[in-house]
Amino acid sequence: MSRTQTRPFDMANHLASEEEIAEYLRQVLEDGDPAELAGALGDIARARGMTQLARDTGLSRESLYKSLSGERAPNSDTLFKVLHAMGLKLTLAKV
């Protein structure tokens, strides 16, 4: 009997377009969880290339992996550097 090999789900493998990335972030932001936002940015960074993000932010890859792991919320300095380097901006609207 053969065993089926499976891999853990990695959202980074499913973010192929800017539209998919935007929708993913929209859904994550609706939840309002800073750690979840950090994890989503980590998924996007892996989909686009963590090495390039490290160059663009001036942060080390190791620091980015830790900050964007989703285990905790990154500090605001890191968050804004990452958003800027990814070409993203946050806008606010009254709910």
N, CA and C atoms as a LAMMPS dump frame, in Angstrom:
ITEM: TIMESTEP
0
ITEM: NUMBER OF ATOMS
285
ITEM: BOX BOUNDS ff ff ff
-5.0000000000000000e+02 5.0000000000000000e+02
-5.0000000000000000e+02 5.0000000000000000e+02
-5.0000000000000000e+02 5.0000000000000000e+02
ITEM: ATOMS id mol type element x y z
1 1 1 N 0.834 -1.169 0
2 1 2 C 0 0 0
3 1 3 C 0.89 1.247 0
4 2 1 N 0.634 2.169 -0.922
5 2 2 C 1.455 3.38 -0.993
6 2 3 C 0.874 4.46 -0.091
7 3 1 N 1.765 5.271 0.419
8 3 2 C 1.35 6.371 1.278
9 3 3 C 1.29 7.654 0.464
10 4 1 N 0.299 8.429 0.715
11 4 2 C 0.177 9.72 0.067
12 4 3 C 1.004 10.726 0.849
13 5 1 N 1.882 11.41 0.137
14 5 2 C 2.706 12.439 0.759
15 5 3 C 1.973 13.773 0.664
16 6 1 N 1.875 14.466 1.759
17 6 2 C 1.258 15.791 1.746
18 6 3 C 2.233 16.805 2.324
19 7 1 N 2.046 18.036 1.939
20 7 2 C 2.847 19.135 2.462
21 7 3 C 1.928 20.05 3.261
22 8 1 N 2.481 20.713 4.247
23 8 2 C 1.664 21.687 4.973
24 8 3 C 1.193 22.798 4.033
25 9 1 N 0.009 23.309 4.279
26 9 2 C -0.524 24.393 3.465
27 9 3 C 0.332 25.64 3.653
28 10 1 N 0.694 26.288 2.576
29 10 2 C 1.455 27.534 2.62
30 10 3 C 0.753 28.539 1.716
31 11 1 N 0.171 29.562 2.314
32 11 2 C -0.578 30.566 1.57
33 11 3 C 0.28 31.241 0.509
34 12 1 N 1.574 31.343 0.752
35 12 2 C 2.472 31.99 -0.214
36 12 3 C 2.401 31.325 -1.587
37 13 1 N 2.082 30.047 -1.623
38 13 2 C 1.979 29.327 -2.897
39 13 3 C 0.7 29.667 -3.664
40 14 1 N -0.196 30.421 -3.045
41 14 2 C -1.493 30.722 -3.66
42 14 3 C -1.695 32.214 -3.888
43 15 1 N -0.617 32.964 -3.844
44 15 2 C -0.697 34.409 -4.062
45 15 3 C 0.057 34.764 -5.344
46 16 1 N -0.56 34.464 -6.463
47 16 2 C 0.109 34.617 -7.753
48 16 3 C -0.122 35.98 -8.401
49 17 1 N -1.132 36.706 -7.975
50 17 2 C -1.429 37.985 -8.631
51 17 3 C -1.639 39.076 -7.577
52 18 1 N -1.533 40.31 -8.041
53 18 2 C -1.772 41.442 -7.144
54 18 3 C -3.215 41.464 -6.642
55 19 1 N -4.143 40.99 -7.463
56 19 2 C -5.546 40.94 -7.049
57 19 3 C -5.729 39.939 -5.909
58 20 1 N -5.08 38.79 -6.006
59 20 2 C -5.162 37.785 -4.934
60 20 3 C -4.539 38.316 -3.649
61 21 1 N -3.437 39.017 -3.776
62 21 2 C -2.778 39.603 -2.604
63 21 3 C -3.682 40.649 -1.961
64 22 1 N -4.284 41.511 -2.764
65 22 2 C -5.159 42.551 -2.236
66 22 3 C -6.366 41.954 -1.517
67 23 1 N -6.965 40.934 -2.097
68 23 2 C -8.127 40.295 -1.463
69 23 3 C -7.721 39.612 -0.159
70 24 1 N -6.592 38.957 -0.165
71 24 2 C -6.09 38.298 1.044
72 24 3 C -5.886 39.326 2.157
73 25 1 N -5.234 40.433 1.85
74 25 2 C -5.016 41.469 2.86
75 25 3 C -6.332 42.07 3.332
76 26 1 N -7.267 42.269 2.424
77 26 2 C -8.564 42.826 2.811
78 26 3 C -9.241 41.937 3.85
79 27 1 N -9.22 40.637 3.602
80 27 2 C -9.844 39.699 4.536
81 27 3 C -9.121 39.673 5.881
82 28 1 N -7.798 39.711 5.854
83 28 2 C -7.018 39.7 7.095
84 28 3 C -7.277 40.971 7.904
85 29 1 N -7.327 42.11 7.227
86 29 2 C -7.552 43.374 7.924
87 29 3 C -8.932 43.44 8.566
88 30 1 N -9.908 42.774 7.983
89 30 2 C -11.248 42.74 8.571
90 30 3 C -11.24 42.108 9.953
91 31 1 N -10.343 41.151 10.176
92 31 2 C -10.274 40.478 11.476
93 31 3 C -9.665 41.364 12.554
94 32 1 N -8.845 42.318 12.172
95 32 2 C -8.285 43.261 13.128
96 32 3 C -7.226 42.689 14.054
97 33 1 N -6.576 41.609 13.671
98 33 2 C -5.554 40.976 14.509
99 33 3 C -4.167 41.344 13.983
100 34 1 N -3.387 42.148 14.74
101 34 2 C -2.063 42.564 14.268
102 34 3 C -1.114 41.388 13.973
103 35 1 N -1.167 40.347 14.756
104 35 2 C -0.301 39.186 14.499
105 35 3 C -0.708 38.495 13.204
106 36 1 N -2.011 38.434 12.948
107 36 2 C -2.478 37.834 11.695
108 36 3 C -2.04 38.683 10.496
109 37 1 N -2.067 40.003 10.649
110 37 2 C -1.583 40.886 9.585
111 37 3 C -0.097 40.629 9.335
112 38 1 N 0.676 40.493 10.396
113 38 2 C 2.108 40.207 10.254
114 38 3 C 2.32 38.897 9.502
115 39 1 N 1.555 37.874 9.851
116 39 2 C 1.664 36.588 9.166
117 39 3 C 1.301 36.689 7.697
118 40 1 N 0.262 37.476 7.394
119 40 2 C -0.15 37.665 5.993
120 40 3 C 0.939 38.394 5.214
121 41 1 N 1.542 39.402 5.82
122 41 2 C 2.64 40.096 5.15
123 41 3 C 3.819 39.154 4.939
124 42 1 N 4.025 38.238 5.875
125 42 2 C 5.063 37.222 5.7
126 42 3 C 4.755 36.299 4.537
127 43 1 N 3.484 35.914 4.395
128 43 2 C 3.072 35.083 3.256
129 43 3 C 3.344 35.814 1.939
130 44 1 N 2.991 37.09 1.904
131 44 2 C 3.198 37.887 0.689
132 44 3 C 4.688 38.033 0.408
133 45 1 N 5.459 38.267 1.449
134 45 2 C 6.909 38.407 1.278
135 45 3 C 7.523 37.127 0.717
136 46 1 N 7.081 35.981 1.203
137 46 2 C 7.603 34.713 0.674
138 46 3 C 7.153 34.499 -0.765
139 47 1 N 5.933 34.912 -1.093
140 47 2 C 5.435 34.765 -2.459
141 47 3 C 6.234 35.643 -3.426
142 48 1 N 6.601 36.823 -2.977
143 48 2 C 7.325 37.769 -3.839
144 48 3 C 8.838 37.6 -3.757
145 49 1 N 9.326 37.101 -2.636
146 49 2 C 10.768 36.938 -2.457
147 49 3 C 11.265 37.677 -1.226
148 50 1 N 11.572 36.942 -0.182
149 50 2 C 12.012 37.543 1.079
150 50 3 C 13.353 38.257 0.923
151 51 1 N 14.23 37.742 0.074
152 51 2 C 15.539 38.367 -0.103
153 51 3 C 15.397 39.78 -0.656
154 52 1 N 14.522 39.944 -1.636
155 52 2 C 14.308 41.279 -2.203
156 52 3 C 13.7 42.211 -1.162
157 53 1 N 12.774 41.719 -0.363
158 53 2 C 12.168 42.544 0.676
159 53 3 C 13.227 42.976 1.689
160 54 1 N 14.133 42.083 2.032
161 54 2 C 15.211 42.434 2.955
162 54 3 C 16.05 43.572 2.376
163 55 1 N 16.371 43.487 1.101
164 55 2 C 17.141 44.564 0.453
165 55 3 C 16.361 45.873 0.487
166 56 1 N 15.076 45.8 0.144
167 56 2 C 14.257 47.004 0.036
168 56 3 C 13.993 47.669 1.386
169 57 1 N 13.955 46.898 2.457
170 57 2 C 13.675 47.454 3.783
171 57 3 C 14.945 47.779 4.564
172 58 1 N 16.053 47.169 4.184
173 58 2 C 17.286 47.332 4.957
174 58 3 C 17.315 46.465 6.198
175 59 1 N 16.37 45.537 6.294
176 59 2 C 16.31 44.612 7.433
177 59 3 C 16.865 43.261 7.001
178 60 1 N 17.352 42.489 7.943
179 60 2 C 17.873 41.165 7.601
180 60 3 C 16.723 40.198 7.313
181 61 1 N 17.011 39.192 6.517
182 61 2 C 15.999 38.166 6.223
183 61 3 C 15.543 37.51 7.519
184 62 1 N 16.486 37.219 8.405
185 62 2 C 16.153 36.559 9.67
186 62 3 C 15.193 37.414 10.488
187 63 1 N 15.468 38.71 10.548
188 63 2 C 14.597 39.626 11.277
189 63 3 C 13.207 39.667 10.652
190 64 1 N 13.152 39.684 9.324
191 64 2 C 11.857 39.698 8.646
192 64 3 C 11.08 38.412 8.894
193 65 1 N 11.757 37.27 8.795
194 65 2 C 11.065 35.999 9.058
195 65 3 C 10.475 35.999 10.462
196 66 1 N 11.225 36.498 11.42
197 66 2 C 10.748 36.518 12.806
198 66 3 C 9.599 37.509 12.967
199 67 1 N 9.765 38.713 12.42
200 67 2 C 8.742 39.752 12.565
201 67 3 C 7.45 39.418 11.831
202 68 1 N 7.575 38.683 10.717
203 68 2 C 6.404 38.39 9.886
204 68 3 C 5.946 36.944 10.015
205 69 1 N 6.265 36.325 11.131
206 69 2 C 5.896 34.928 11.345
207 69 3 C 4.421 34.76 11.695
208 70 1 N 3.808 35.808 12.205
209 70 2 C 2.419 35.704 12.656
210 70 3 C 2.303 35.281 14.103
211 71 1 N 3.437 35.06 14.761
212 71 2 C 3.415 34.679 16.176
213 71 3 C 3.228 35.887 17.081
214 72 1 N 3.573 37.062 16.559
215 72 2 C 3.406 38.3 17.311
216 72 3 C 3.295 39.434 16.303
217 73 1 N 2.89 40.578 16.794
218 73 2 C 2.788 41.752 15.928
219 73 3 C 4.155 42.424 15.843
220 74 1 N 4.572 42.823 14.646
221 74 2 C 5.852 43.528 14.525
222 74 3 C 5.725 44.948 15.074
223 75 1 N 6.865 45.57 15.373
224 75 2 C 6.785 46.96 15.816
225 75 3 C 6.367 47.827 14.628
226 76 1 N 5.903 49.021 14.915
227 76 2 C 5.353 49.871 13.852
228 76 3 C 6.415 50.265 12.83
229 77 1 N 7.661 50.449 13.247
230 77 2 C 8.729 50.794 12.319
231 77 3 C 8.891 49.697 11.266
232 78 1 N 8.954 48.456 11.709
233 78 2 C 9.082 47.325 10.789
234 78 3 C 7.858 47.228 9.888
235 79 1 N 6.683 47.368 10.466
236 79 2 C 5.444 47.277 9.694
237 79 3 C 5.433 48.29 8.557
238 80 1 N 5.76 49.542 8.852
239 80 2 C 5.725 50.57 7.82
240 80 3 C 6.83 50.384 6.789
241 81 1 N 7.999 49.927 7.193
242 81 2 C 9.066 49.636 6.223
243 81 3 C 8.626 48.544 5.256
244 82 1 N 8.003 47.496 5.793
245 82 2 C 7.55 46.378 4.96
246 82 3 C 6.453 46.834 4.009
247 83 1 N 5.46 47.539 4.526
248 83 2 C 4.371 48.016 3.668
249 83 3 C 4.906 48.9 2.554
250 84 1 N 5.793 49.82 2.891
251 84 2 C 6.361 50.718 1.879
252 84 3 C 7.142 49.928 0.831
253 85 1 N 7.98 49.008 1.27
254 85 2 C 8.787 48.217 0.338
255 85 3 C 7.925 47.354 -0.573
256 86 1 N 6.76 46.928 -0.09
257 86 2 C 5.854 46.11 -0.894
258 86 3 C 4.979 46.955 -1.817
259 87 1 N 5.093 48.274 -1.697
260 87 2 C 4.262 49.145 -2.52
261 87 3 C 2.829 49.199 -2.033
262 88 1 N 2.635 48.986 -0.724
263 88 2 C 1.3 48.982 -0.145
264 88 3 C 1.138 50.186 0.777
265 89 1 N -0.096 50.629 0.944
266 89 2 C -0.37 51.662 1.928
267 89 3 C -1.683 51.327 2.604
268 90 1 N -1.768 51.7 3.85
269 90 2 C -3.002 51.521 4.604
270 90 3 C -3.821 52.782 4.496
271 91 1 N -5.102 52.612 4.29
272 91 2 C -6.016 53.745 4.315
273 91 3 C -7.06 53.462 5.372
274 92 1 N -7.562 54.506 5.942
275 92 2 C -8.537 54.365 7.016
276 92 3 C -9.898 54.852 6.548
277 93 1 N -10.907 54.199 7.065
278 93 2 C -12.287 54.606 6.784
279 93 3 C -13.075 54.419 8.063
280 94 1 N -13.99 55.306 8.317
281 94 2 C -14.839 55.194 9.488
282 94 3 C -15.845 54.068 9.256
283 95 1 N -15.985 53.214 10.266
284 95 2 C -16.92 52.078 10.135
285 95 3 C -18.171 52.322 10.941
